[in-house]
């Protein structure tokens, strides 16, 4: 499959770059189209797809990577970007940084850290409910809330897996509300 993906990206590289540039411009992102296409290529290699779906998945990955603030591309590229340009041998020169981009990165990082800490606290809370904790761990490991995939993994009917997933999602929302109410009551800023 890697050979087919390689061939598709080689043949359609300019179209993919153009599509990435369009989405970057439309969503006002600050990263390079080459990085988006590279991320898309790496993402497609990790998937188990058929040859006729390569183009659909490539375009969808480009679009969602530029659209969502919490996409893997944003976490991988935006949080690692430096406000300086240059090489180790050269003297670094400050680059003008738009305050909106910096604020957006800070908010993204705060949001991501809040989510990680909420998950860790929730996981501690459900320590006594082992089945729920195991399902949560697999949801995180597989990076999915797909009941069919989790049901197949655990060897149970997908509706049973869906019930667990739904219960976990509702409890997480309630827990987040509880934490936010506590923060507001005690004047904590996150």
N, C-alpha and C positions, 0 to 999 in steps of 0.2 A: 504494500500500500504506500510505503514511503516513496517509492519510485514514481508512482502516479501523482502524488502530491507535489513532489519535486518538479515533475514535468508541467503540471498545471501552473505552479508558481513561476517557473521559467518562462512559459509561453505568455502568461497574463500579468507579468509583474508591473508593467506600466499602467494597465487598467486598475490593478489593485492599489497602486500608489495614488492614482487619481481619485479613486473612491475614498481612500483614507484621507487625502487632503480635503476633499469635500466635507467629510464628516468632522474633521478637526476644525475646519473653518466654521461650519454651521454650529457646532457645539462650543466654539471658542475655547478650544484646548490649546495647551502650550507645548505639546510635544511634536516630534518629527514623524512624518508619514512613514519613513523607513522603519522606525521603531514599532509602529502599529502593524505594519505588514510582517515584520519579523515575529512579533508576538502572535499574530494570527497563524503564521506558519508553525510555530512551536505548539500552539494550541491544537491545531489540526493533527499534528503528529501524535498527540496524546489521546486522540479520539479513535474510536473504532467505527469508521464510516465507509460507505461504498463510494465508488468512483463517481457516480452520477450526483452525489451530494456534496462533493468537494467545493464547487462554486457557491452553493447555497450557504454552507457552513462558513466559508471564507468571508462572504459579504456580511453575514449575520454577526460574525465575531468582530469584524471591523466596526460595524454599526453599534453594537452593544458596548464594545470597549470604549468608544468615544462618548456614548450617551450616558452611561451610568457612572456616578461619582464613586461608587464602591466597587468598580470592576477590578479584576485582577491586574489589568494594565495600569490603572491609576495607582494601585498599591505598589506595584513593582517599579514603575517609572517615576511617577510624581513624587513619591516619598523619598526616592534616592537622588533626585535631581539636586545639583549644587547650584548656588547662585553665582558661582564663579566659573569662568571658562579658562581653558589652558591645559597644559600638560605638566608633568612633573618637572621637566627640565626648564620650562618657560616660567617666567614670573606670572602669577595669576593676576588677571585683571577683573575687577568687579563688573558685572553685567547689570544693566538696568533691569530691575525686577518690578513688575507691576504689583502694586499692593493687593489688588484683587486676587491675583494668582497665589500670593503668599498666604493671604487670609484663607483662601479656598483650601490650600494644602494643610494649613493648621487645623481647619475645621474637619477636613477629611481624616487627618491623623487622630484627632480627638474622637471623632465618631467611631473609627475603627478600634481604637483602644477601649472605648466605652463598651462596644459590643463584645470584645474579647473578655473584659472583666466581668460583664454581666453573665456571659456564658460560664465563666469559671465559678462565680458565686452561685449560679443556679445549679451547676453540677455538684457543688458541695452540699447544697440544700437537698438534693434528691439522692444523696448517698445511700439512704436506707432502702430506696426503691431501685434495686439492682436492674430489673428488666428495663425500666425507663432510662437508667443511666447508660446501659449498653446500647439502646436504640439511639440515644443522643450522641454517644461516641461514634457510632457508625454513620450517623447523619453528618457529623463533622468530618470524619475520615473520608467518606465518599463525596463530600461537598454536595449533598443532594437532600431534597425532601420528597423524592419520588417514591411513592408507596410500593410501586411494582418492583423497583430495584431493591429496596430494603426488604420487602416481603420475600423476594427470591433469595436474597442473601441469608435470611433467617429461616427459610423453609416454611413460611406461614402464608396465609391468604393475604392478598394485597389490601383488602379492607381492614384486616386486623392491624396491619402495619400503618395504614392510613389513620386508624383510630389513635394509635400511639403518637404518631407524628402530630396530629391535630391537638391532642392533649398537651404535648410538649410545647407546641407553638403558643397555645392559649396560656399555659402556665408561664412561659417566658414573657409574654406581653403583660400579664398581671404582675409578674415580678419586676419588670421594667417600670411599670406604673408605680408600684410600691417603692422602689428605689428612688424614682424621681420625686415622689411626694415627700419621702424622707429628706432628700436633698433640699427641696424647696422649704420644708418646715424648719430645717436647721441652717438654712442659708449657705449651703455648699454649692460652689460653682464647679461644674465639670466642663 
